[in-house]
Amino acid sequence: MSRVKKGNESLRILFVCTANVSRSYLAEMIMRHRLKENGLSHVEVSSRGIYAFPGSPPDPEMVRFLEDQGISPGEHKSEQLKEQDIKDADIICVMERGHKSILEGLFPSARGKVRLLSSFIKFGDNDDIPDPVGRSPYHYRLAQAQISMAVDGMIEFLKGRR
């Protein structure tokens, strides 16, 4: 695992999925909200896609979920993952094992920084968080629940590292 900063140093977390319109977007928005709720102002959050079409809007199902939770959906436009994003991040959370392999293959500097987001779920199994895009409402609810639980676990992890 990458170094965890303490004190006034900022910690940079990067969420990565395939297109940066659904899972990584949702994780970023929930994390921003939870950081504010918990007074963790030393943490910076961003999201990117391995195969993003830059400028694409977020998935309407994820926007609706955020609004239903009382979380601002923000003004998100998808962004393509770049080497500088990897270098700047302290912790990189991916949605699938395949994302980890791709990142570490394309960007050797990612090694040691990449974790499955689901590894932060208390009592979780380190499962992939499957892409719900184009699938049933069940798949959306599953991804939303997994991401929400993982972000909550990550907040607890960060609170223990202050």
C-alpha positions as CSV (number, residue, x, y, z in Angstrom):
1,M,0.0,0.0,0.0
2,S,1.2,3.5,-0.7
3,R,2.3,5.8,2.0
4,V,-0.5,7.5,4.0
5,K,0.2,11.1,4.8
6,K,-0.4,12.6,8.2
7,G,-0.7,16.1,9.6
8,N,-1.3,19.0,7.2
9,E,0.0,17.1,4.1
10,S,-2.8,16.4,1.6
11,L,-3.6,12.9,0.6
12,R,-4.7,12.4,-3.0
13,I,-7.1,9.6,-3.9
14,L,-7.9,8.7,-7.5
15,F,-10.9,6.5,-8.5
16,V,-10.5,4.7,-11.8
17,C,-13.0,2.7,-13.9
18,T,-13.5,2.1,-17.6
19,A,-15.2,5.3,-18.9
20,N,-15.4,7.7,-15.9
21,V,-19.2,8.2,-16.2
22,S,-20.6,5.6,-13.8
23,R,-18.5,3.9,-11.1
24,S,-15.5,6.1,-10.6
25,Y,-17.7,9.2,-10.9
26,L,-20.1,7.9,-8.2
27,A,-17.2,7.0,-5.9
28,E,-15.7,10.5,-6.3
29,M,-19.0,12.3,-5.6
30,I,-19.9,10.1,-2.6
31,M,-16.3,10.5,-1.2
32,R,-16.4,14.3,-1.6
33,H,-19.6,14.3,0.4
34,R,-18.4,12.0,3.1
35,L,-15.1,13.9,3.4
36,K,-17.0,17.1,4.2
37,E,-19.3,15.3,6.6
38,N,-16.2,14.0,8.5
39,G,-14.1,17.1,8.4
40,L,-11.3,15.4,6.4
41,S,-10.2,18.5,4.5
42,H,-6.7,17.1,3.9
43,V,-7.9,14.6,1.3
44,E,-8.2,15.5,-2.4
45,V,-10.3,13.3,-4.6
46,S,-10.6,12.8,-8.4
47,S,-11.7,10.2,-10.9
48,R,-10.6,9.1,-14.4
49,G,-11.4,6.5,-17.0
50,I,-9.0,4.1,-18.6
51,Y,-10.9,4.3,-21.9
52,A,-12.9,7.5,-21.3
53,F,-14.4,9.7,-24.0
54,P,-13.3,13.1,-22.5
55,G,-16.2,15.4,-21.8
56,S,-18.9,12.7,-21.6
57,P,-21.7,13.4,-19.0
58,P,-22.3,11.2,-16.1
59,D,-24.6,8.2,-16.2
60,P,-28.2,9.5,-15.4
61,E,-28.8,6.6,-13.2
62,M,-25.8,7.5,-11.0
63,V,-26.9,11.2,-11.0
64,R,-30.4,10.1,-9.8
65,F,-28.9,7.9,-7.1
66,L,-26.8,10.8,-5.8
67,E,-29.7,13.2,-5.8
68,D,-31.9,10.6,-4.0
69,Q,-29.1,10.4,-1.3
70,G,-29.0,14.2,-0.9
71,I,-25.6,14.4,-2.5
72,S,-24.7,17.0,-5.2
73,P,-24.0,15.3,-8.5
74,G,-21.6,18.1,-9.4
75,E,-20.6,19.3,-12.9
76,H,-18.8,16.1,-14.0
77,K,-17.4,15.5,-17.4
78,S,-15.4,12.3,-18.0
79,E,-11.6,12.5,-18.2
80,Q,-9.1,10.1,-19.7
81,L,-6.5,8.7,-17.3
82,K,-3.0,10.2,-17.8
83,E,0.4,9.3,-16.4
84,Q,0.4,12.5,-14.4
85,D,-2.8,11.4,-12.6
86,I,-1.0,8.2,-11.5
87,K,2.1,10.2,-10.4
88,D,0.0,12.7,-8.4
89,A,-2.1,10.0,-6.6
90,D,-1.3,8.5,-3.3
91,I,-4.0,5.9,-3.4
92,I,-5.6,4.6,-6.6
93,C,-8.9,2.7,-6.2
94,V,-10.0,0.6,-9.2
95,M,-13.3,-1.2,-9.7
96,E,-12.0,-4.4,-11.2
97,R,-8.9,-6.6,-11.0
98,G,-8.6,-6.0,-14.8
99,H,-8.3,-2.3,-14.2
100,K,-5.4,-2.9,-11.8
101,S,-3.6,-5.1,-14.3
102,I,-4.1,-2.5,-17.1
103,L,-2.9,0.4,-14.9
104,E,0.2,-1.4,-13.7
105,G,1.0,-2.5,-17.2
106,L,0.6,1.0,-18.8
107,F,2.0,2.9,-15.8
108,P,4.7,1.1,-13.8
109,S,4.6,4.0,-11.3
110,A,1.1,2.8,-10.3
111,R,2.6,-0.3,-8.6
112,G,2.1,-0.2,-4.9
113,K,-0.6,2.5,-5.1
114,V,-3.5,0.5,-6.6
115,R,-6.2,-1.2,-4.6
116,L,-9.6,-2.6,-5.4
117,L,-12.2,-0.2,-4.1
118,S,-14.1,-3.1,-2.6
119,S,-11.2,-3.9,-0.3
120,F,-12.5,-1.1,1.9
121,I,-15.8,-2.9,2.4
122,K,-16.0,-4.1,6.0
123,F,-16.3,-7.9,5.9
124,G,-16.1,-7.7,2.0
125,D,-14.6,-10.3,-0.3
126,N,-12.4,-8.0,-2.5
127,D,-14.8,-8.5,-5.3
128,D,-14.9,-6.6,-8.6
129,I,-17.6,-3.9,-8.8
130,P,-19.1,-4.8,-12.2
131,D,-20.0,-2.1,-14.6
132,P,-23.8,-1.6,-14.5
133,V,-24.0,0.5,-17.7
134,G,-26.5,-1.1,-20.1
135,R,-27.6,-3.6,-17.5
136,S,-30.6,-4.0,-15.3
137,P,-31.7,-1.9,-12.3
138,Y,-30.4,-4.7,-10.1
139,H,-26.9,-4.2,-11.4
140,Y,-27.1,-0.5,-10.7
141,R,-28.3,-1.0,-7.2
142,L,-25.5,-3.6,-6.6
143,A,-22.8,-1.2,-7.9
144,Q,-24.3,1.7,-5.9
145,A,-24.4,-0.3,-2.7
146,Q,-20.8,-1.7,-3.2
147,I,-19.4,1.7,-3.9
148,S,-21.3,3.4,-1.0
149,M,-20.1,0.7,1.5
150,A,-16.5,0.9,0.2
151,V,-16.4,4.7,0.5
152,D,-17.7,4.5,4.0
153,G,-15.0,1.9,4.8
154,M,-12.4,4.2,3.2
155,I,-13.6,7.1,5.4
156,E,-13.1,4.9,8.5
157,F,-9.6,4.0,7.2
158,L,-8.7,7.6,6.7
159,K,-10.1,8.7,10.1
160,G,-7.8,6.1,11.7
161,R,-4.8,7.6,9.8
162,R,-5.1,11.3,10.8
